Amino acid sequence: MRQPARRLILFLLAGLAAAPVSAAEGRGGHRVVFQVDTADPATMNLTLNNATNVVDYYRAKNEQVEIDIVAFGPGLAMYRADKSTVADRIAHFADYGFPAKVQFSACNNTKTAMERAEGHPITLLPQATIVPSGVVQIMERQEQGWSYVRP
């Protein structure tokens, strides 16, 4: 290779290596996991407000965002068809989030324990995705570099 061409290639490569790349850019977007572990309607609404604000912020910047709202323990009431005080907001948010990716994760450990204690099957909202363990879901998301918020 001729010397000037080699210098140009090295110069360009050095510039690329020096350019800062955020973690979000490196993986194609932003990711946040929210924890809901209380049956308090105010906490559920605050979580949905925070998630909406995140979607609005990154939508305005034309950047991708993934959100996972994980409910476990008493927080599973957020996704229970018979007890949710935010069912309408969840149904609306599931559509509103686009082009953001939103997952409503429901802890199966909690669901199973509640069914055993109450003596009947529990129906969840159709937007809820059952995950084996809410705590493990949050833990694994954090291990994958997701930001963590507990309103």
N, C-alpha and C positions, 0 to 999 in steps of 0.2 A: 504494500500500500504506500502511496506517495505521502511524504511528510506533511504537507498542508492539509490533505484530506484526513490524515490521522489526527492532527491537532484539532480540526473542526469536530470530529466525532468525539474526542475526549472532552472538548469544551462543552458540547451539547449534553453528554452524559453527566458531566460534573454539575451542570445546571439542573438537570432533572433530579439528581441525587440531593441537591441542596434545597429544592423546593419543598416547603413543608406540606405535609398531607395529614389532615386531621383523621382521627380514627373513624369518624362517620363517613368521610369521603372514601377511605380505604375499603369500607365494607358496603358502600352504596347507600347510605342513609343513616338516620338516627333511630335509636331503639330505646324504649323505656318500659319498665314493668312497674305497675302499681299494685300495692298490697291492700286488700280489704279484709280485715279480720274482726270486724265488729258489725253488729246488726243496726248500728246507729244510722238513720236515714241522712243525717247531716254529713256524715263521713262519706256515704255513698254518693251523695250529690256533689260534695267537694271533689271527690275522685273524678267524677264525670266532667265537672267544670274544668279541672286541671287537664284532663285528657283532651277536651275540646280546645282549650287554649294552646296546647302543644300542636294539635292538628292545624289550627288557624295560623300559628306562627310559621310553621314549616311550609304550609300551603302558600303563604304570601311570599316566601323565599324560593318557591318552586323546588323544594327539597323533599325527598322521601322520608317518611317516618313510620315506624312500626310500634304499636302499643299493645301491651298485654296487661289486662286488668285481672289479677288473680284473687279469687275469693276463697277463703277457707275458714273453718271454725264458724263462729256466729255470723261471720261475713257472708257465708253462703246464702243467707237470706236475700242478698242482693239478686241472686239468680233463681230463687225459688218461685215457681209460677204462682204458688198460693200465698206468698208473703212479701214479694218484692214491692217496695215502695217506689222503685225507679224503673219498672218494666217498660213504661212508655218511652222514657229517656233512652234506655238501652236500645229499643227497637229503632228509634230515630237516629241514635248515634251510630248504629251499625251501618246505616246508609250514608250518614253525614261524613263519616270518616274518609270516604273515598276521595282521593287516591291513596290515602294512608291505609295501612293494614292494621286492623284492630281485631284482637282476640279477647274474648271474655272467658277466662279459664276458671272452671269449677273443680274444686278438690273432690276426688272420688272417695278418699279416706273419710272426709267429713260427711259426704252424702251417705255413704254406707253406715256410718255410726248413727246418723240422724234417722235413717230408715229403721235400723235395729231398735233405737230408743222409742220411736213413734209407732212402730209396728205396721208400717205401710210404706209402699214405694213413694218416692218424692219425685215430682215432675219439675224439671228445670225449664227456664225460658229457652226458646228455640235458638237464640243467639249464643247460648253457653256451650262451650266445648269442655267435655270432661277430661281432666288430666289426672294421672294416678295420685299425685300428691301436690297440694298447693305450695307447700314449703319447698319441696324439691324443684317445682317449676320455677319459683323465684330464684333459688340457688343456682340452678343450671343457666338461667337467663343471665344472671350476674357473671357466671363463669365464662359466658360467651361475649361478655363486654357490654351487656345492657345496663343502662342507668336504672337506679332503683329509687322509687318514691313511695313513702307511706304517709298519706294525708292525715 
